[in-house]
Each structure stands twice: as structure tokens, then as C-alpha cells.
Amino acid sequence: MLRKLMLAAVAGLVAVAAQAADFKPAVVYDLGGKFDKSFNEAAYTGAEKFKADTGVEYRDFEIQNDAQREQALRRFAQQGYSPILAIGFSQAAAVEKIAEEFPDTQFGIVDMVVEKPNVRSILFKEHEGSYLVGVMAAMASETGKVGFVGGMDIPLIRKFACGYVGGVKSVNPDAEVFENMTGDTGAAWNDPGKGAELARSQMDRGADVIYHAAGGTGIGVLNAVADAGKLGIGVDSNQNGLQPGHILTSMLKRVDQAVYAAFKDAQEGNYTTGFDVLGLKEGGVGYAMDENNASLVTPEMQAAVDAAAQKIISGEVEVHDYMSDSACPY
């Protein structure tokens, strides 16, 4: 009897090991790479946490040009990887095509909807998180002038900007908000020199707090505000530590949690497709507090931001979504 139990236990372990070996998740990052300290790196952080928690290895790929999107997705699918997560709206056409070619493979995409039966589309309410950091920016500003630097000029980044303006104006209706976009191609995500130049231009006009939603370009924004003794606001990942004492907060977009959840769901046989929209209520966006910005955020500021968050969650305050009508009413 004991021998049978031992054999059963060994068989069970072998089955678990085989299942782990069969489970092969993968990530394809967008331009800017997995160490952009922002959007892509949030995805990398989620994948790394999954690996640490489960012991399951994953593969990833950093594209260098648009043609590689489709190539990377197809190669992973051919090699039996699933789920394959594509990070960034620009991956949509490639995901749609490769998901059709490999209907039995699970795919996911962040920041765009791909309506295929084997694709999970993950969206965020970036405008809600941006509203919160706008509240904080307005309260921290001594000039009544703040700035926003976006990466590629697309509706998604206008969505960040509009939410930010809404938060600023909710505190100070007379505040000025300067807005600049870095460019209209994928190169706009990885141009820290241009980011610094735009930030300096806004500071020359009086901005003393600048929020970026610009990927790697934003590193230049944060460097410039720190050099000038002003305040920056990070995005996607917690960037407070990049310039301690000069980054007021970071608008968190929990791509890390979305990647982790997708891998975990697939591993456990619970992978769902369709689309998820993650806002404040779902814990999909928020703002960062740590030792690097604790001295910059007063209790009054934190209380105001938390109160605004509760009003958004309850529905008392509805933050306008630029992508709903391509307009910003603030």
C-alpha cells in the first residue's frame, strides 16, 4: 500500500513537472525596450514576479523596428509559447494577424482591443490616475503653471493629458497647463534629449511641476526638472527613485499586475479572452508614495488626492475620457 502511495506521489510530481514544462509564456515589448523605466519595464516586472513566484521561465523579445512585431509573435507561436503578450497599442495589427494563424494559441495585448476569440485585450483608465496626479501637481505648484510632456501624439496620450488637466483644474481653475507632444512616430518614445528640451521650454514659461507620459523620452523630462530644482511626475512604473526629492509622485499603470494575472490565469487553465478595463476601482491605476517623495507630499495633498480617488470610485466624479470623443472639456 505504501509503495502504491509513493508511486502515486511520484507520478503526481512528474505530471506537475510536465505541466510546468509544457507551460511556455512569452512577452513581446514595444519600442523603447524592457528597461525603459516606464511602460515596458512594468510588463517586465510582472513577468519577473511570476517567474519568481512559480519558478516558471518565460521568453521575451525587444523589438527594434515595426517589422519585428509580426516576426516575433509568429516565432513564439511556432515554438509553442502561450500565452504570448504583446505590450503596446502598436502591436494590434500583428496580434490580429498572428492570432488568426494560430487559433489554438492564447494571446494578449495591452492598450488596444483585438477582437479575436483567442485574444485578451487589456485596457486601463489612464485618465483617472492622471487626474489624481493633476490634483497633486496643482497643490504643489507655486506658480500656478504646470506642464505635460507626451510621447507619440496619439489619442491614448491625449487621454493622459486630459485627465491631468481635469485634476489640476479641480484644484485651481485658473491654473495654466502647458502641453507638448514629442513626435508622431515610434521614435517619440525614446528621445530623452527632446524630452529635456520640451521640459526646459515649459519651465522657461513658468511651469514648476511637469508630468510626462512619454516612455524613455520621459527620463529626459525628469532629468531636466531635477537639474532646474523643479518637480516632475513619473508614469506607468514607480519612477520616484530616478530623481529622489524631485519627483512629486508617479502615476502607476499596473501593467505588471496585468501581465502577472494573464500568466497565472493561463497556467491555472482560467485564461479568459475579450477585454478588461482597469481603473481606480479595479486597482489598475494609482499614484506612488515611498521614501523618495515622502517629504514632498504634505498630509493635505495626500488627503485631497485620496478624497478625489474615492469620489471617482464612487462615481461622484467622472473623469472625462478623451478617447470617447477626441475632446477635452477642461
N, C-alpha and C positions, 0 to 999 in steps of 0.2 A: 504493500500500500504506500509506504514511504517512498519507495523507488518511483511509483507512478506519479506521486505528487511532485517529486523532484524533476521528473521528466516533463511534467506539465508546466512547471515553473520555468524550466529552461526553454521549452517551446514558446512560452509566452514572451520571454525576453528576446528570443530570436525574432518573433513576429514584430515586436515593438521596434527592434533594431532595423528590421527590413522596412518597416513602415517609415522610419526616420530616413533611411537611405533613399527611399522612393520619393520622399517629400523634398522638392527642389525649388525653393522660391528664388526670385530674381528681381532686381531693380534696374531700371534704365533712367539715369539722371538727365536733366535738361542742361542746356548750355550754361556754363559757369562752374560746373563740376561739383562733386560731393563735399568739397571743403570750401564752399563759398561763404561759410559762417552765417548762412541765412536759410533760404528755401530748400535747396538741395540737401544741405547738411542736416536739416531737420529730418528728412527722409532717411538719410544715412544713420542718424542717431536712433531712429525707431527700429531699423533693421539690425543694428548692432545690439540693441537691448533684447530683441527677440533671440538673437544668436546667444547672448549671454545667459538668458533665462532658460533656453531649451536645449542648447548645445547643437542646434541645427545650423549648418553652414548655409550661406546664400551666395549667389553670384551677383555682381553689379557691373555696370558699364557707364563710363562717362563719355557722352557724345562730344565730338569736336566740330561737327557740321550737321546740317539738316538731313543730308542723305543717310547718315548713320542711324537715324531713328528706326527706320524700317528694317535696316540690316540687322541691328542689334536685337530687335524684338523677334524677327524671324529666326535668327540663330539660336536664341534661347528656347524658342518654341520647338525647333527641330531637335534640340538636345534634351527635350523632356522637362524643361523647367515650367513650374506652375505653382502658385500664381506668378505672373510677370507684371510688375507695377511700373507704369510709365509716369514720371514726375513732370508735370507741366502741361499747360493747355496746348502747346505747340506739337505735342505728341499725338493729338487726336486723329489726324488722317492716317498716320501709321498704325495706330492701335486698331482703328476700324478695319483697315485692310488685312492686317495680320490675324485679327480675331476671326475674321471670315475664313481665312485659310486654315486656321487651327481651331475648329469649333469645340473641341474637347479640352482645350487649354483654358485655364482661368486667367483673365487679365484684369487689371485695374488701372485707372487713370486719375490723377489729381488735377483739379481745376478745370475740368471740361466734362461734358456729358457725351458719351459714345453709346448710342442705343443699339447694343448687340446683346444677345442673350447670355453671353459668357463674359461680360464686362461689368465690373463695379466702378461706377463713377463717383468720385469723392469731391464735394464742393464745400466751401467754407463761407461763412458770413463775415468776410473781412471788414465790411463797413461797421459792424458792431464793435469789433475790437479797436478799430481806428477811431471810432467815436470816443471811446474811453481814454485813449492816449491824447486825443484832442482836448478833452476836459483837463487833463493834467498839464498839457502844454500851455493852455490859456492861463492856468493858475500860476505856473512857474514863470511866465513871461513878464519881464519888467517894462518892455517897450510897447506891449500890445500888438506886436508884429511877430508872426511865426511863419515857418516855411514848410514846404513839402517838396521832396525830390523823388520823382518816379523813375522807373527804368524804361522799358519799352512802352510807348504810348498806345495802350490798348484799353478797352473798356474795363477789364479787371483792375488795372492800376488806377484808373479814374474812380473806381469803386472805393479803393483805399482812400484816395484823396478826398472824395465827397464825404465819407464818414468822418474823417478827421476834421474837415471844415465844420460839420454839424456839431461835433463835440466842442470845438473851440468857440463857436458862436453861442452855444448854450450857456457858456460862462461869461463871455464878453461879446455881445452883439456887434460892438464897434471894432473888434479886432480885425487886423489885416492878415490875410493868409496868402503868401506868395507860393505859386505852384510852377514847377518846371519838370518836364519830361526829358529824359536823356537822349532818346532817339526813337527810330521807328523800325529797327531791325533787332535781331537777337543779340547783336554786339552791345546793345544798350544795357545788358545785364552784367557786363564785365568790363567797365570802363571807369575805374576809380578816379583817374585823373579828371575826367569830365564831371564826375560826381562832386569832387572837391571844388572845381571851378564854379559849378552851379550853386553850391552851398555858400561859397565866398561872395558871390553876387547877391544872394539873398541877405546875407549878413551885412553887406555894404548898404543895403536898403533899410536895415534896422531889425531884421529878424534875429531873435536871440534863442529860439528853440526851433530845430529843424528835424522833421520826421522823414525818413526815407522808406520807400518800398521799391528797391532797385537792385536786389541781389548783390553781387560782388561790387557793383558800382557804389553801393551804399557805404562800403568800407571807406571810400574816399570822402564821402559826406561826413562820416563820424570823425575821421581824422582831422578834417578841416575845422569842424566846430570845436573840437578839443584844443587845437592849436590856437584858436581865437578866444578861448576861455568861455565859449558859449555852451549850449546844451543840445545834444542830439537825441533822437528816439530811434531805437533799432526795430527790426521787423523779423517775423517768422520764427527764428530761434532767439534765445535769450542772448542779446549782444551787450548786455550791461558791462561785462568784463573786458570788452575790447578797449574801452577808454574809461576806466573806473573814475567816478567823480564827475564825468562829463556826459554820461548817457542817463537821461532822466528816467527812462524805462524802455522796454521793448514790447511791441505788440506781438504777442505769441499767436502763431498759427500752428495748430498742433498736427502738422503733417507727420511728426514722429509717432503720435498715437494712432493715426490712420493707417500708417504702414504696419505698425505692430499688430493692430487689430486684424488687418487683412491677412497677414501671415498666420496669425493664430487661428482665425476662423477657418482658413483653408486647411491647416494642419489637423484641426478637430472635425473636419467634414461639415462645417457650418458656413461655408462661403456663400454669400448672397450676392446677387447682381442687381442691376437697377442703379439708383443713385441715392446717396446720403448727403444731406446738407447740415453742416456742423457749425452752430453759432455759440453764443454765450451759454444758452440754456443747456446745450449738449457738451459743454466744456471744450468746444473746438477752437475758440479764440479766447484771448485774455490779455493780461499785462504782467510784466515780470517785476518782482521785488526780490532783492538779495542784498548782500553786504556791499555790493558795488554802488548801489543807488540809494541805500537807506538814508543817507544824510541829505539827499536832495529832495526827498518826498516828505512833506510835512504831514502830520496826522490829519490836518484839514483837507489836504489834497487827496490823501488815500480815502478818507471818508466820502468825499464828493464823488470820486471815481466808483467806489463800491455802491454808493446810492444810485448812481447812473446805471450801473450794471443791473441792479435789482429792478429798476424801472423798465429796462429793456427786456429783461427776462419775463417780467410780469405782463408786458405788453402796454404799459402805461406810456412808454416812449417807443416810437417806431423809427428806427434809423433808416433814412432813405437809401435805397439800393440803386446806384447809378445805372447798373446793367438792366434795370427794369424798364427804363425809358430814355436812357442816354442823356440824362439831365441831372443837375444838382441844384436843388431849390434853396440851399442855404446862402 
